[in-house]
Amino acid sequence: MGSRSLSTKISYLVLFFSFFIVLSSNSSASTIYSHGDKISLEVYYESLCPDSTSFFVNYLGKLFEDEELISILDLKLIPYGNARIGPNNTITCQHGQFECLLNTIEACAINIWPDVDKQFPFSYCIEALADEHKAPEWESCFKKLGLDPKPVLDCYRSGDGKELELRYAAETDVLRPPHTFVPWVVLDGQPLYEDYEDIVSYVCKAYKGTSEPKACSQVYFKTVQRGKAKPMRSVCNKETMMPTLLERVRSAIKSWLRQMNLSAANAI
């Protein structure tokens, strides 16, 4: 996608999915569609996390440009991320209430448009805008994609969207192993940890069908060990959202000790 404008990227995705629907309706169009079980791909993310937006734009979007690869994937998007549930089911998001709004809007769109050809371009559009620091323009995605905004906005205003987010919260909280940052990418039940940028390699490795996608023959498979310790991304690390009670106590003690040391120094 490179230097193309966002509108061009979105138009490309719409054309691709339209083309893909035509292809998939013709059983002789490509042998890839009828071989092997689909690979489940779950993406746990939050709308304003820089790592999440980068994953959508630079990796997930490009993956979905290949009709053979998309044909073997069963995508599930979970826009909740590192949010927390408080008293009375209040939701606090890592990057503020605007992120909560966008998470909920995407949740509504995913629920209303279960077909990947509609829900993915819409979520991609919002994430691409966020990646360009233009997230407040998110409503323009309806027009760009020719989608009716009413059902999504009604979902958000009625509170149905919040119920969807609470459902996503429950799904996220029972992840095993628990997620420690976003995007948290799970392929066939196995998290990719920090290796999510190698998504194509892992998709190709996981595919068990007899007709290998062309992209897989060109992939250099890295011999990486899942879960291997790597430098953590700090921006969207789960623990950076709210310090635990122990961390707050430690911080208070350190602050008190600094004050005591300063008082002792001034007394000399």
N, C-alpha and C positions, 0 to 999 in steps of 0.2 A: 504493500500500500504506500509506503514511503512518504513522498512529499505531496501526494494528492490531497485535495481539500476534503473536509469531512463530508460534504454533500456528495462528492464523487465516490467516496468510500461507501456511503450508505446506498447510493444508487447501484453500485457494483454488487453489494450484498443482495439487494432486492432482485436484481436481474439474475444473480446466481441461483437464489432459491426458487425463482420462477422456472428457470431452466432445469433445476434439479427435480422439481415436481413432475415436469414433462418426462424427463428421463426415467424416473422411478415408476411412472405409470406404464412404461413400455418394458416388458420383461426381457426383451432381447437387446435392450439398449446397452446394458453392461452386465457382465457376469458377476460383478461384485455384490449386487443386491440380493442374490439368492443363495449365497454361501456363508455359512458360519453364523453363530449367534452374535448379536450386537454387543459391543463393549459399553458398560455403564460408565459415564463420565459425570461426576458430581463436582460442582464448583461452588464452594462456600466463600462468599466475598461480601464486601460492603462498598456502597456506591462511591464514596469519596476517598477511599484508600488509594494512594498513588500506586502501590504495588498491584492492586486489583485492576485499576484502569489500564495500567501498562500491560498486564496479562491479557486483558480483553483486546486491546489494540494491536499489540505486537506478536501475540501468540495464538490466542483463541480465534480471533478474527481471521488470521491467515490460515489456520487449520480448517476453518469452515469455508474457505474458498475452493477446497478440493472436494468435488462431488463423491469421489470414491471413499475418502476418509470419513466424510460426514455420513455416508450411507452405512457405515459399520458402527456408528456411535449412537448411544441413547443418552442425550444430554439432559441434565437436571441442574438448573441454576437455583441457588439458595441465597438471596440477598439479605443477609442478617449480620454475618461476620462477628465482630467483637462487641456487639451491643450487649446490654445487661437489662434484666428484668428487675424492677424495684417494687415497692409497695403498690398495691392496687393495680398490678400489671402495667405499671408505667415502664416505658422503654427509653433507655438512655443510650445514645449512639456514640461511638468513639470520636467522630468528627462533628458532633453537634446535632441539633434538631433538623437542620436542612438535610443531613445525611439520612436521618430517620424518615423524612418525607420521601426522598428518592428511593430508599430501600422499599418503602411501602408501595410507592407507585410501580416499581418494577415487580413487586410481588403480585399486585393486582393484575398487571399486564400478563404475567406468566400464568395466572389462574384463568384469566378471560380468554387468552389465546394460547391454548396448550400446544398448538402446532409450532414446531421449532422454526418454521419459515416466517412466522410473525413475531414470536416472543424474542428470539435471539437478535434479529436486527434492531428491535426496539431497545433492548437492554444494551446492545452494542452502541447504539446511537447515544444513549445517556452517558455511558462510560467513556466514549470517545470525546464527548463534550467536556466531561470532567477532566479528562487527561489534558485537554487544551485550556483548562481553567475557564470554561464557559458553561459550567453546570447550571447557572440560573436560566439558561436558554433551553432547558430540557423539554419544554412544551412544544418546541419547534419540531421535535422528533415525530409527532403525530402527522404533521403536514408533510414532512420529508418522506414518510413511509406510506402516506395515504391511509392512515388509520383513524378511526373515529375515537376522539378522546373521551366521549361521554361515559361509556361503561367503565373506563379506568378511573376517571375522576369521581364518578358515583361510588365506586368501590372504596376509594380513599375517604370520601366525605361521610359515608355511611358507617364507617367503623369496621367494615368487612376486611379492609386492608390490614388493620391492626390485628385482627384475629388470624390472618394469614401469617403475619410476622411472629405472633406468639407460637404458631405451629412451627415455623422455621426455627424459633428459639429452642423449642423442645427437641427438634431434629439435630440441631447443632450441639446442644448440651450432652447428647448421648453418644457423640462420636467417640469411637475407640480405635486408636488412641485419641485422646482429646486434641482438638486443634490448638495450636499455640500462636498462630499468626494467620493472616489472610493475604492473598488468596490461598485457601486450603483445597487442594485439588485431589480428588479421590478417584482412582481408576480401578474398576472391578473390585471395589471394596478396600483397596490398598492406597493409603496416602502417598503422594509423591514427595512430600516434605519440601525441601528447598529446590528439588529438581524439576519443579513444574514447568520451567522454561524448556525442558526437553520433552514436552508433551507428545510431539509427533513420534519420537523414538519409542516412548512407552506404549503409545497406541499401537504401533506396528508390532512391538514385542508381544502385546496382549492378544493380537488378532490370531484366531485359530482356524479361520476359513481356508478354503483351498485356492481361492483366487486372490492373490496378494495385490493390494493397491500399488500403483506405479510409484507413488511417493515413498513407499517403504523400501523399494529396491535402491533408492538413492540416499537413504538415511544412514548416517554413520552412528552406529550404536555404541554409546559410551558405556564402559563397564563401571557403572556407578552403583554404590551400595545404598539402597533406600534407607533413609534415616541417619546417614552418616553426618556427623557434626560438621556444620558449616557456619560461617558468620551469620547471625540472625539479622533479619531486616527489622530495624527498630521502629519505623514509622507506624506499622500496623501490627506490631507484636501484641498479642492478647493482653499481656500484663502491663502494657504501658497505658492502658485506658484508665484504670483505677488502682491505686496502690492497695495492697492487702492491708489488713489490720496490723499484721506484724511489721510490714514495711513502714506504715505510719508511725508505729511505736518507735522503730529504729530511727526514723527521721527526727522524731521529737527528741529522742535521747541525744542524738548527734548535735541537734540545734542547741539543746540545753548545755551540753559539754562545751560547745564553742563559746557560748555566752559566759560560762564559768571561767574559761581560760582567758577570755577578753577582760573579765572583771579582775581576775588575779593579776593580769599584766598591767592593768591600769592602776592597780593598788601599789605596785612596786615603785 
